Amino acid sequence: MFAVIETGGKQYIVKEGDVLRVEKLPNENGEVEFDKVLMVDNKIGAPYVEGAKVKAELVRTAKAKKVIVFKYKKRKGYRVKKGHRQLFSEVKITKIDA
């Protein structure tokens, strides 16, 4: 059984036992529930499947690797180097309720 969920403005295809990185979730406790389910096996929602939920367990919250942003303008002496580390939550899918 698989499902397509929406979280953090992105869509993910998940199965039970999958571990995935999503945008940082606000809660810090162990249990997470995704109710924006777009598809479960052959049921397609309009836009969401009614009554479907995906339960997950929060594994950890951390920062991703640094992304370097470097801007410059040729022959003008303008150079800017910045770095950014995005926060993410790693979750393990435990149960898919259709």
Secondary structure, 3 states (H helix, E strand, C coil): CEEEEEECCEEEEEECCCEEEEECCCCCCCEEEECCEEEECCEECCCCCCCCEEEEEEEEEEECCCEEEEEEECCCCEEEEEEECCEEEEEEEEEEEC
